[in-house]
Amino acid sequence: MIKQYAANKHRLTYLKPRYLEIFEYRVGLADGSFHTLREAGEKYGVKGVRIQQITARVEYELEQLQVRTRDRSA
């Protein structure tokens, strides 16, 4: 997922920049260290469940990019 994100980040510009920032922080792309929902929530001033929702949204969009790319090449 992380490699896919790095390769497709430029294609996710329609998402809020904060979503991408939170995703990068959560999975460790921001500082090289994975962070818990609680840690990310404290940093961004939201509850852990909101961090989970945002992370899931970015993951969903990455999956959709992969599906669309696969459909075009078929």
C-alpha positions as CSV (number, residue, x, y, z in Angstrom):
1,M,0.0,0.0,0.0
2,I,2.8,2.4,0.8
3,K,4.6,1.9,-2.5
4,Q,1.3,2.3,-4.3
5,Y,0.7,5.5,-2.4
6,A,4.1,6.9,-3.2
7,A,3.7,6.1,-6.9
8,N,0.2,7.6,-7.1
9,K,0.2,10.5,-4.6
10,H,0.1,13.0,-7.5
11,R,-3.1,11.4,-8.7
12,L,-4.8,12.0,-5.3
13,T,-4.8,15.8,-5.4
14,Y,-8.6,15.9,-5.3
15,L,-8.5,14.7,-1.7
16,K,-8.0,17.3,1.1
17,P,-4.2,17.8,1.7
18,R,-4.9,17.2,5.4
19,Y,-6.1,13.7,4.6
20,L,-2.9,12.9,2.8
21,E,-0.9,14.4,5.6
22,I,-2.7,12.3,8.2
23,F,-2.3,9.2,6.1
24,E,1.4,9.8,5.7
25,Y,1.8,10.4,9.4
26,R,-0.2,7.3,10.3
27,V,1.6,4.8,8.1
28,G,5.1,6.3,8.8
29,L,5.9,8.1,5.5
30,A,6.2,11.4,7.3
31,D,8.9,10.5,9.8
32,G,9.6,6.8,9.3
33,S,7.6,5.6,12.3
34,F,4.2,4.1,12.3
35,H,1.7,5.9,14.6
36,T,-1.3,4.6,16.5
37,L,-4.8,6.0,16.0
38,R,-4.5,7.7,19.4
39,E,-1.1,9.3,18.6
40,A,-2.3,10.6,15.2
41,G,-5.6,11.8,16.8
42,E,-3.7,13.8,19.4
43,K,-1.4,15.3,16.8
44,Y,-4.3,16.4,14.6
45,G,-6.8,17.2,17.3
46,V,-9.4,14.6,16.4
47,K,-10.5,11.3,17.8
48,G,-8.8,8.1,16.7
49,V,-11.9,6.9,14.9
50,R,-11.7,10.0,12.7
51,I,-8.1,9.1,11.8
52,Q,-9.3,5.6,11.0
53,Q,-12.0,7.0,8.7
54,I,-9.5,9.3,6.9
55,T,-7.0,6.5,6.5
56,A,-9.7,4.2,5.1
57,R,-10.8,6.9,2.6
58,V,-7.2,7.3,1.3
59,E,-6.8,3.5,1.1
60,Y,-10.1,3.2,-0.8
61,E,-9.1,5.9,-3.3
62,L,-5.8,4.1,-3.9
63,E,-7.7,0.9,-4.5
64,Q,-10.0,2.7,-7.0
65,L,-7.0,4.1,-8.8
66,Q,-5.6,0.6,-9.2
67,V,-9.0,-0.7,-10.5
68,R,-9.3,2.1,-13.0
69,T,-5.8,1.6,-14.2
70,R,-6.3,-2.1,-14.6
71,D,-9.6,-1.5,-16.5
72,R,-7.9,0.8,-18.9
73,S,-5.1,-1.6,-19.7
74,A,-7.5,-4.5,-20.3
